[in-house]
Amino acid sequence: MAVDTIYTVAGGAWFQDSLNGVAAFFNSRAGDSLIAMATAVSVIVGAATYIRTRNIMDLVKWAGFYVLVIAVLVGDKRNVQIIDLSEPAAIYQVDNVPTGLAAPASLITRIGAGMAQVYDFVFARPDALTYSKTGMLFGAQLAAGSSDFRFSEPEIQRMFSDYVHNCVVGDIMLNNKYSIGDLMNSTDPYTLIFSKPSPLRGLYDKNRNFLTCEQATTKINTDSGDISGRNMVPFLQQVLNRIHGFTNQVFGPTNGASTALFTEMLGDSYNYFHGNSMTSTEIIRKNVVMNGLRSGLESFSAQNGDTAGLVNTATQTSMAKMRLSQATSASIAANTLPVMHSVLLGMTMALFPVLIVLAVVSSLSWTIIKGYIYTIAYLQMWPILFSILNHAMNFYLQGKLNGTAVTLATFDQVQNTYSDIGTTAGWLALSIPFIAYGLVMGLGRVVSQAGNYLGQTLQSASTQSSSQAIDGNWSYNNMTTGNVQGNKWDTNYSHREGHMTNQLESGATKTLTSSGQSVYNTTEAISKLPVDIALGKTASSSWQQQQRDALSEAQSLSNSLSQTSSLATSQMSQWSQQRGNSDTTVTGSDASASSNLTKALNTIQSIGSRYARDENTTLAEGIRAAATKSQDMSFGAGASVQGSIDSDRQILGKVAGLVTGGKVSGEAHLKGEYTGRSGSSHGTSSDLTQQGGTSKGFSAQELKDFRDAMDVVTSSRVTDSGSHTDNASASLANQLSSTFSSLKSQASQYNDAVTRSHEYSQLASYAENNSASINQNYSQEFVGYVTSKRPGEADQLLSDAASPEVRAERDRLAQAFVEDRMKPQLLQEFEQNRGRTDEGMGSVGASSGGGNLQSEYDTQQTQMENRANAGGVRLQDDVSSDVADRRRHAESQVNSEKNTVISSGNTPKEEYNRLQSEHEQGNKNFSDAKSAEEKRQNDWIGDNGVGRKELNDIKDNLQKKFDQD
């Protein structure tokens, strides 16, 4: 598929998006639907036209345009390559673009871009001056922008201004190293001002260190990256912010966003316009130094009251306004026209689907296609006209600046020339759309319109300036907003000169008078509040002398009679109550140990003797039997079988008895009985008897007494006791007294006094008062205090003087302010003054009676202790030590008695152990004899053995029956 190339001044990426949208639309169902709708409308319109005209050519024209639009303009697709002149390295590819859009756009844009490039090629200039590469007057704007380069480091800027004040001006006025004319006309002011600086004069750096002019020269050249050329980025950014040409468009990156390209183009521009061969570093350093010199000299003149700044103002105002008007037009043209060209061309391409649908209608086809091609051709005239205008302006500017050296004297002229050419070119660029339209549609009417537009602009600026010059009304840098004045009449004469007033950060003003004095005015720095807070300190001295002489005589008569009666009654009730408590701690110990061995032995012997007497045994056997636990078990079993025969109890027998009268009877009797007994005692016994019994030799009470007699009781105790006693006493005393007294007195007194006053007064008064006072106003500090405490209500609290509530709150805050801020200072001064009260006073000796009081106290204390000893009151340490000794003695006695009881209790225990062993041996002997007897009884043979077995069975059955019941 063939590839067509479309050229654009800027915005290549946006053109790619627009063409992608067009291609996607025609390859979608929406595009097919739109074509179908357009076809239907076209058929209806073609049919209506044919019916109306009955002309076969209308049908042929309809068919031809329909085939052209559908088959050629829309049906055929081509690949498009977009080349953005502002970014040649970027190539944008778009596929399947309709031929009706790709073909005319490619053809016309290639012609327009080719013509502009051919024009630039024929009139060869550096890249900075070529429109097709850098835009309208880019080189001129670059050179003009460099004339405004200043120091980018604030500290170096300040030091350079001080260097101009103290070193450059001194070299001109004091040392005459060079004149002001030499400095203004020097093409290299940098070398001039830094050559042989003064070793005496100097300036201060930011650390307030004094540097001579020689030292300052070294520091400025070493520390400044602007002079040395190490840092080009700030100047590049300044130029890019100022220039609005071909390289800084909205739709694409710029070619100037590179330090290397910036320095190269800056050198080319200077070489072309000024005919010199300086490098970009030298150009930047020269312009920075010249702007620094201008700033330093202007500030020096302002400090010395120079008033020559308005020379030839009337003649320059009209030109300045003209330049301003042109600059406004140039700014609009430089920012708007290139962007407008790209936008209009992109819009034309984006509207292709709508236009091609309308072109399907046969009656509109030729008009729409012709207008579409004319529009693209009109837009492609813009780059050619821009290139022609750029070349013309550069050529004119070169002619005006050729051979003009850039010095302080010509600096303003060079800047004005650049400004004039730039603004004129931008102003003329506004007419390019009109001229381009005239080239396509006809030039006559369009050129006339452009001339009228430019003439009106010139006439309006000159007319306004002329009217101001005639009226004599001049205004500079005045800005008025919302000011209302009225009913003001002032014919007073006021004359002030030589004063310089500056407002400080606090709001106060500092005025430097013509005599060199400084006057401070803090009226605007202190608030005037409804409440004043002040602190004053006054010191005064006075002297006064008076003299007076007076004589007086008096005569008086006085009679008096008085009678006094008094009745007094008093009643007194007194209630006294006393409460107290006492704590007593008693610590003591007692121990007791008793041995009941004798009683226990007597009890054991009595029980043993009674048993031995009853059982006819020895005492030892009785004691052994009492100390032995006895067990006795017995069981018995018996069976009886009896049978008898009596003939009278039978029917046959009774019949036989009746017949024979005889009787037959018989009886058989068999009885067997077995009794067995087993037991344990301190002897061995085996007996076989027909009866069995159980006997117990000791009662339960006797066994309990025996066990109690075997116990040994040992007890001891240690007790600590404490007591607390509360006591209370109360007494009530009533007293009633009555007193009556009557007193009469009469006194007569006569005084004869003659008063004569003869006074001669000659008063000579001489008073001399001297005072010194210091008053501090705390109002503004109180404002800060209220603002910090009540930020939301500070304005009302500090300004409202009509509300009682606000006044009360303000008074409360004032009291708090005094407490927080002023009272600590007053207290500190009070402490300092109190330390001075004993100045000039002697010391007071110690009291002589102090030693006697101490000895009296010691004497009374000794007497009280003697009385306590005489009354038997012991010391606290004696009582506690005595109690401790007694407690230890009681504990030792308890331990001794305890050991005795333990040793005494061992003898019954040994006797018990012996009896226990004898009991166990008796049990063993009885068990052996019992086993032998049982074996002997089990070995019986015959009826006895059988009867025994039967008895055992009977016994078992009875036992089971008994258990069931």
Summary of the structure (lengths in Angstrom):
residues: 965
radius of gyration: 72.1
end to end distance: 128.4
largest distance: 208.8
contacts: 2559
relative contact order: 0.07
helix: 57%
strand: 18%
